[in-house]
Amino acid sequence: MTALSAPTNPLHTLLSRITGDAKHAPSAHSTLDVLWVLYDRVLNVTPATAEEPDRDRFLLSKGHGPAAYYAVLAAKGFIPEEWLDDLGGWESPLGHHPDRVLIPGVEAGTGSLGHGLGLAVGTALGLRAQGFTGTRTFVLVGDAELDEGSNHEAIAYAAAVRLPLTAIVIDNRSSTHGWPGGIAARFPGWSVDVVDGRDHDAIEKALKNPAETQLVVATVEPKRG
């Protein structure tokens, strides 16, 4: 088991350069390990192939907490590290929600709760229609977003047509309302893996599951004290 917990880790150094969004710091830190594993071990995309039509796609539906996403993009060479020093600045490309037009590697402008999963379903459907059968779409969703009804339409449709889509839900117990059976019960017809959201090897194994329409629930216990 590996995790980005050591303060000497380079990714933590990059994340510490991002200031001015303390309100959403927990949202960022809960996604850090999953994002790192995605970009370091799983996604078929690099800065050099970020415009190739057969690349994998990743959408951050949890776009209201993008600091960890920005740190990972900088660590992997998609954006300059210097950009991290001016989050939300007047001339900065890095806003409090990621912007597809301004930030290399970002696939969609997100942050409005409940939109990302539907966008990911449309992306996966479009790639299939174009014949890109070896390309996969990934979307990271916050657990509280699942209270938005639009997600349930996307979940049902993706399962019905067996899209090559992986939805990752960060489960940090912040969902507004409980749900009998937990998060997995909201995804009928999907293959499900539940992993420790800090265990890199377990995250990698789940994300590489060859199931067509897959849910990965990454459990991250909230910090106390």
C-alpha positions in Angstrom: 0.0 0.0 0.0 1.3 3.4 -0.9 -0.2 6.8 -0.3 0.8 10.4 -0.8 1.0 11.1 2.9 4.6 12.0 3.4 5.1 15.8 3.6 8.3 15.4 1.4 6.4 14.0 -1.5 6.8 16.3 -4.5 3.1 16.4 -5.2 2.4 17.8 -1.7 5.0 20.5 -2.4 3.1 21.5 -5.6 -0.2 21.4 -3.8 1.1 23.6 -1.0 1.8 26.3 -3.6 -1.9 26.7 -4.3 -3.5 29.2 -1.9 -6.8 31.1 -1.8 -9.2 28.2 -1.8 -9.2 27.0 1.8 -12.9 26.4 1.7 -12.5 23.6 -0.8 -9.2 22.2 0.6 -10.9 19.0 1.9 -12.4 18.4 -1.6 -9.0 18.6 -3.1 -7.2 16.4 -0.6 -9.8 13.7 -0.7 -9.1 13.2 -4.5 -5.3 13.5 -4.5 -4.3 9.9 -4.4 -6.9 8.8 -7.0 -5.9 11.5 -9.4 -2.2 10.7 -9.0 -2.8 7.0 -9.8 -5.0 7.8 -12.7 -2.4 10.0 -14.4 0.7 8.1 -13.3 -0.5 4.5 -13.9 -3.7 4.3 -15.8 -4.7 7.0 -18.3 -3.5 6.7 -21.8 -2.8 10.4 -22.2 0.3 12.6 -21.9 1.1 16.3 -22.7 2.3 15.1 -26.1 -0.9 13.2 -26.9 -3.5 15.5 -25.2 -5.1 16.3 -28.5 -5.0 12.8 -30.1 -8.5 11.6 -30.8 -7.8 8.1 -29.4 -6.6 9.3 -26.0 -8.4 8.3 -22.8 -10.6 11.0 -21.4 -10.8 12.1 -17.7 -13.5 14.5 -16.4 -13.4 16.0 -13.0 -17.1 16.3 -12.1 -16.0 17.4 -8.7 -14.7 20.6 -10.3 -15.4 22.8 -7.3 -12.3 21.5 -5.6 -9.7 21.5 -8.4 -6.4 22.2 -6.5 -5.3 18.6 -6.4 -6.1 18.2 -10.1 -4.0 21.3 -10.9 -1.1 19.9 -8.8 -1.2 16.5 -10.7 -1.4 18.3 -14.1 1.7 20.3 -13.1 3.5 17.2 -11.9 2.8 15.4 -15.1 3.9 18.3 -17.3 0.5 19.4 -18.7 0.8 22.9 -17.2 3.8 24.9 -15.8 4.4 24.6 -12.1 4.5 28.4 -11.8 0.7 28.6 -12.6 0.0 27.0 -9.2 1.2 30.2 -7.4 -1.8 32.3 -8.7 -5.0 30.3 -8.4 -7.9 32.6 -9.2 -5.6 35.5 -10.2 -6.9 38.2 -12.6 -4.7 36.8 -15.4 -4.3 33.2 -14.2 -5.7 30.3 -16.3 -6.4 28.5 -13.1 -9.8 29.4 -11.8 -11.8 27.9 -8.9 -13.4 25.6 -11.5 -11.2 24.0 -14.3 -11.6 25.6 -17.7 -11.2 23.4 -20.8 -10.3 26.4 -23.0 -7.6 27.8 -20.7 -5.9 24.7 -19.2 -4.1 22.1 -21.3 -5.3 18.6 -20.5 -8.7 19.6 -19.1 -11.5 17.9 -21.0 -14.5 19.9 -19.7 -15.4 22.9 -17.6 -17.0 21.5 -14.5 -18.1 22.3 -11.0 -21.9 22.5 -11.2 -23.0 19.6 -9.2 -24.5 16.7 -11.2 -23.2 17.6 -14.6 -20.0 15.7 -14.9 -21.4 12.1 -15.1 -23.8 13.1 -17.9 -20.9 14.7 -19.8 -18.8 11.6 -19.4 -21.7 9.4 -20.7 -22.0 11.6 -23.8 -18.2 11.5 -24.2 -18.0 7.7 -24.1 -21.0 7.4 -26.4 -19.4 9.8 -28.9 -16.1 7.9 -28.9 -17.9 4.6 -29.4 -19.8 6.1 -32.4 -16.5 7.2 -33.9 -15.0 3.7 -33.6 -12.5 4.4 -30.8 -13.2 1.0 -29.2 -9.9 1.0 -27.3 -10.4 4.4 -25.6 -11.9 4.7 -22.1 -13.6 7.6 -20.3 -13.1 8.2 -16.6 -15.1 10.6 -14.4 -14.5 11.5 -10.8 -17.7 12.4 -8.8 -18.2 13.6 -5.3 -20.5 11.5 -3.2 -22.9 14.5 -2.4 -23.3 15.0 -6.2 -25.3 11.8 -6.3 -28.3 13.6 -4.8 -28.7 15.4 -8.2 -31.3 13.6 -10.3 -29.5 14.0 -13.6 -26.9 11.5 -12.4 -29.5 8.7 -12.1 -30.5 9.2 -15.7 -26.8 9.0 -16.7 -26.2 5.9 -14.5 -29.2 4.0 -16.0 -28.4 4.9 -19.6 -24.7 3.9 -19.3 -25.6 0.5 -17.8 -28.2 -0.1 -20.5 -25.9 0.4 -23.4 -22.7 -0.9 -21.7 -20.5 2.1 -22.2 -16.7 1.8 -21.7 -16.9 4.2 -18.8 -15.4 4.2 -15.3 -17.1 6.4 -12.6 -15.0 7.1 -9.5 -16.9 8.3 -6.4 -15.0 9.7 -3.5 -16.8 8.4 -0.4 -15.9 10.7 2.5 -19.2 10.5 4.2 -20.2 14.0 3.2 -23.3 13.1 1.2 -26.3 15.1 2.3 -28.7 12.1 2.5 -28.0 8.5 3.3 -28.9 5.7 0.8 -29.8 2.1 1.7 -26.9 -0.1 0.5 -24.5 2.8 0.2 -23.1 4.4 -2.9 -22.9 1.1 -4.9 -26.7 0.7 -4.6 -27.1 3.8 -6.7 -25.4 2.2 -9.7 -27.5 -0.8 -10.6 -26.1 -2.8 -13.6 -22.6 -1.5 -13.0 -19.5 -3.6 -12.0 -18.4 -2.3 -8.6 -15.1 -2.1 -6.8 -14.7 -0.6 -3.3 -11.2 0.4 -2.4 -9.2 2.4 0.2 -8.9 5.8 -1.4 -5.3 6.1 -0.2 -4.1 2.7 -1.3 -2.4 3.2 -4.7 -2.1 -0.4 -5.6 -5.7 -1.1 -4.9 -6.8 2.0 -6.8 -4.8 1.0 -9.8 -6.2 -2.6 -9.8 -9.7 -1.3 -9.6 -9.2 1.3 -12.3 -7.7 -1.3 -14.7 -10.7 -3.6 -14.2 -11.7 -4.5 -17.8 -15.4 -4.4 -17.0 -17.3 -2.2 -19.5 -19.3 0.0 -17.2 -17.6 0.3 -13.9 -17.9 2.0 -10.5 -15.0 2.5 -8.2 -15.9 3.7 -4.7 -12.8 5.2 -3.1 -13.3 5.5 0.6 -11.5 8.4 2.3 -12.1 8.9 6.0 -12.5 12.5 6.9 -9.8 14.0 9.1 -10.8 14.6 12.7 -9.5 17.0 15.3 
